[in-house]
Amino acid sequence: MKILHSSSFSEQMPAPCEQTTKMSTGTDVKNSEPNISVDDNLSMTQEQPSKKGLCSLRHGLAFILHLCNFSISTQQMSLSIAITAMVNNTATSTQPNASTESTSIDSQGYWNETLKEFKAVVSTYDWNPEIQGIILSSHNYGSLLAPIPTGYVAGIFGAKYVVGAGLLISSVLTLFLPLAADAGVAPFIVLRVIQGIAQVMVSTGQYSIWVKWAPPMERSQLTTIAGSGSMLGIFIVLLAGGLICQDIGWPYIFYIFGGIGCACCLLWFPLISNEPSNHPFIRPSEKSYILSSLAQQDCLPDWSLPIKSMVKSLPLWAIVVSYFCQYWQFSTMMAYTPTYFSSVLQANVKDSGILSALPFIIGCVCVILGGLLADFLSSRKFLRLVTVRKLFTTIGVLSSAVVLLILPWVKSSFSATVVLLVLSSAFSSLCDSGALVNFLDIAPRYGGFLRGLMQTFAYISGAISPTATGFFISQDSEWGWRNVFIVATAVNISGLIFYLIFGQAEVQHWAKEQTGTYF
């Protein structure tokens, strides 16, 4: 799935296909739309994917986005790991080990001696807990306002340069974070704010690509392959971040993951196009398949937005509410899973980091498998698309809810707790093929803007849920965790009920033509 055949990018279009290519342009497809029967579209939809499989150019694009999301998530998480080594109190607590290190230099050779000398000159800072909190949260200062305008701009001008610029800016700023820390707290915070905005450009803008590249029956698998990179990035940082800081110094966590992001830019700009018709390496057969599968949908971007119609749209609100409720649980688990391992299970810091990473790697695998299964069920007409969306959302929400409610009662068992947390992540990942991708079904024309809207509500949920979790834990250390899981379950099930009642998968009338009040 992750191996990309070189022929996908290097095979040029043969000359005999010039006439076919001409008929596959956006204008010709739109003009010939009445002549394309639904049966022909369905037959092409079933025939071409079996021919191309996961080696098509559109799946190669999903893999590149997977790497981009991997880079962004590692850059987001790097400071959370490195800050423990950046402050003076941590550095002081490790001084007693200096004699032990010096006695092993002779046996380990010149390399270890060089590393020791380097770590001796690595800077540490007098940041009190309040300053650390401001620094860690500064990443979110610009993130709350950036998603909506970013999604709107990406929808109008295309995602290639919006996403590429965001990835490049974030990666370069990551490389300069150690220098900014030496310059002072204020420059460091400024870089983090700009970095947060740049990362939103990647996470929001990328969905505008799928409006033009993803056939309706492949949206789940393409978006989940791309999005799973975020979970893989979190897993790698939690697993290796501490070792990097401990063995070669905290600046290298920024140098390594910033460098990976810059390398991804070298793939992004030459190999990505906003539309299949403009890509230099796409096969004519794949181009005609994508264009014909999207011919019945109005995916052309528009400067105007039907704000009034959007506000009145219950199917849209069903997705918004589902986003808010599902990210409540996700934000809680992401912020407090290490704390749960250390405080409830009495795990040490190293084991807590490794165990906290396990749910994310399992979720990374399950989110891809869920996308493949969802598209299989809908493309083979086993279930209607709206049924697939609601089924996967229901399974994801209810199964993870049952797991969370069981957790407080098995806290005495270390292995049972780990298994349940992994299962919770696996079940929750099914929602990525349900309500979380549903906005592309109901309004592909405004996919970028709506993704920004959803992400804004996700950030609001992410700001509230950890605060509520901290309140419950501080009020009652014994039963606080039980209350945290009950509240997360209640919020998630409430969102599920609302989505099951009002959720739809058909393109809405306001996404087909200009209606209502515009912005």
Buried (B, 14 or more C-beta within 10 A) or exposed (E): BEEBBEEBBEEEBEEEBEEBBEBBBBEBBEEEEEEBEEEEBBEBBEEBBEEBEBBBBBBBBBBBBBBBBBBBBBBBBBBBBBBBBBBEEBBEEEEEEEEEBEEEBEEEEEEBBEBBEEBEEBEBBEBEEEBBEBBEEBBBBBBBEBBBBBBBBBBBBBBBBBBBBBBBBBBBBBBBBBEBBEEEBEBBBBBBBBBBBBBBBBBBBBBBBBBBBBBBBBBBBBBBBBBBBBBBBBBBBBBBBBEBBBEBBBBBBBBBBBBBBBEBBEBBBEBBBBBBBBBEBBBBBBBBBBBBBBBEBBBEBBEEBBEBBBEEBEBBBBBBBBBBBBBBBBBBBBBBBBBBBBBBBEBEEEBBBBBBBBBBBBBBBBBBBBBBBBBBBBBEEEBEBBEBBBBBBBBBBBBBBBBBBBBBEEBEEBEBBBBBBBBBBBBBBBBBBBBBBBBBBBBBBBBBBBBBBBBBBBBBBBBBBBEBBBEBBEEEEEEBBBBBBBBBBEBBBBBBEBBBEBBBBEBBEBBEEEEBEEE
